[in-house]
Amino acid sequence: MSNQTLTIVAKIVAKPEKRALVRSELLKLIDITRAEKGSINYDLHQDNENENLFLFYENWESRELWQNHMNNSHLAQYLKATEGAVEEFTLNEMSRIG
């Protein structure tokens, strides 16, 4: 599995009154993550109808390199900055099948 590209879909739902904060903190992650070893793409989306819903679509060269990303300090800083501001968070590790 470590030789297979890993796709990550991360869904973040901000509390309505904290949407601007969460958006700002998510945007800070993009450039630093795109520069990380193993990052193929790291794209942030905001739902057109529910402005509180954000989605990261990511591809990584391997699960190991993605796990390195997950342990980086910028993610810890994001979690601290958005503590109590996120209503829902789900993350799916996926493999392309077609």
Secondary structure, 3 states (H helix, E strand, C coil): CCCCCEEEEEEEEECHHHHHHHHHHHHHHHHHHHCCCCEEEEEEEECCCCCCEEEEEEEECCHHHHHHHHCCHHHHHHHHHCCCCEEEEEEEEECCCC
